[in-house]
Amino acid sequence: MLRARLFHASAIVAALALAGAAGMVAAQSTPTDTIDTNAPVDASGSYQIDGVMVDVTGPNAEAARYAGWRVAQRKGYQMLAKKMGTAGGVPSDSVLDSMVTGIVIENEQIGPNRYIAKLGVLFSRGKIGGMLGVGGEGTRSQPMVLVPIQWSGGAATAFEQKTAWQDAWGRFRAGDSAVDYVRPIGAGPDSLLLNEGQIGRRDRGWWRSVLDQYAASDVLTPVVTLSRQWPGGPVIGVFEARHGADNHVLARFTLRVESEDGLTALLDAGVKRMDTIYQNALKGGGLAYDPSLAYIAPPMPTPTATPEATDTPGDTIVTSETPTATTGTASMTIQFDTPTAGSVSSIEAAVRGVPGVTGASTTSMAIGGVSVMRLNYSGDPEVLRTSLQSRGFQVGRNGTTLRIRRAEPAPGE
């Protein structure tokens, strides 16, 4: 079973426990039950390269491990450049240190002076995009709310309580995916709005109300049905990639592990395969935009003329003032990344400072994920989008829903 843990490449100061003078031991990872895995482990949108093999030696175990991670950075850069269809030399280690956001340990063995490992490397999109000649964000789908449903023991669970299937999607790093997943963490009204009963509904009006709460345009429903042959024995997972308000099945596949100990690896493999299915469906038009789920703005107030002033019932004097129309205030939704608790208040303050905004409050908070803000705005939504861009945000618009991100600094800044 693969265990993963996130490290920063510039902070490699680890106490290594060695079992013997010439033996190799497996590194121990942080127990998964100490981490809130409902929240995405990496909401930065990094590029991820998996399966980087290293085998290096050094004067001691710590130096060998440090050298192995440096080698993994170089190999990972070459693999990413090849994946992006670009060529060129590998940058210096100091430049790579500034671009690498983390190292993922898939498997490692540590000896007194030797380090053998299979690693993953995470690269900052903003910092490496310009060097490789690709955009920092890339082309992605419309925001799609993700509702992972697990069937086990004849019962279906979405966000009513934690499940291993939710945890697997929390561990998944979606930076390389063309699908813009909106991943609820199960707090607040999530368990009431997103459950097995809701997935079976077809009412477009209700779906529009739900999607508007998450600033999403559509819904993806990955379903897994787990069955166990006997206690402690093989576990079989039947996976279904579903999409849309009609709960359409895009693909179905089955995975199996020989014991309960392999359940985490089975679900992680299922998530990656699900993402591949959704990306292929997006490229083939299978995740096409559904206009029936589009947000319908409330009707604007009807302009009323100013009453004319009169002196007497018999003598009417028309004033020189022209009729004026009332200014309408529209309700807007903003979806924004909140990697930390402090980012919520800072982005709220930035939005409230835009002229025309009369009130803004966060209605759905997801630390480490995507939060939702509702605001009242007097004016043209396009003007609001331009105002947010002038404040350093990247802004996408879908009707009265805006998706904002902090602009990444240019390479070298």
QUIURDA-V946002 format. One record per run of one state. SS is the DSSP state (alpha for helix, beta for strand, coil for the rest). FROM is the first residue (numbers start at 0). TO is the last residue. If there is no record, write none. Layout:
<<SS | FROM | TO> <SS | FROM | TO>>
This chain:
<<coil | 0 | 4> <beta | 5 | 6> <coil | 7 | 23> <beta | 24 | 25> <coil | 26 | 30> <alpha | 31 | 33> <coil | 34 | 45> <beta | 46 | 56> <coil | 57 | 59> <alpha | 60 | 82> <coil | 83 | 91> <alpha | 92 | 98> <beta | 99 | 109> <coil | 110 | 112> <beta | 113 | 122> <coil | 123 | 123> <alpha | 124 | 131> <coil | 132 | 142> <beta | 143 | 145> <coil | 146 | 147> <beta | 148 | 151> <coil | 152 | 153> <beta | 154 | 156> <coil | 157 | 162> <alpha | 163 | 170> <coil | 171 | 179> <beta | 180 | 182> <coil | 183 | 188> <alpha | 189 | 192> <coil | 193 | 194> <alpha | 195 | 198> <coil | 199 | 202> <alpha | 203 | 212> <coil | 213 | 216> <beta | 217 | 227> <coil | 228 | 233> <beta | 234 | 242> <coil | 243 | 246> <beta | 247 | 256> <coil | 257 | 258> <alpha | 259 | 282> <coil | 283 | 289> <alpha | 290 | 292> <coil | 293 | 308> <beta | 309 | 309> <coil | 310 | 314> <beta | 315 | 315> <coil | 316 | 328> <beta | 329 | 337> <coil | 338 | 339> <alpha | 340 | 351> <coil | 352 | 355> <beta | 356 | 363> <coil | 364 | 367> <beta | 368 | 376> <coil | 377 | 379> <alpha | 380 | 389> <coil | 390 | 391> <beta | 392 | 397> <coil | 398 | 399> <beta | 400 | 405> <coil | 406 | 412>>
